[in-house]
């Protein structure tokens, strides 16, 4: 698996969205130039945030991707499996989630 490449792909996508001259849609991720396996490509093509989590995408990048698509945490939290939700709720009090 190419966890770094997938994280880098999503990170670069979020940086592209910050450019006002780029008319790319929030779910239109460029995968050219990244070494991604079939599961990673499928997750990117489908915008599957639960698969992003399963594939090891950093939670901050998942949050940025979802917010770029206009989703609030309550909107995309339900896409995760029950064990993923329990793990996320266990970290509710951490400082970076309060800002």
Buried (B, 14 or more C-beta within 10 A) or exposed (E): EBEEBBBBBBBBBBEEBEEEEEEEEBEEBEBEEBEBEEBBBEBBEEBBBBBBBBBEBBBEBBBBBBBBBEBEEEEBBEBBEEEBEEEBEEEEEEEEEEE
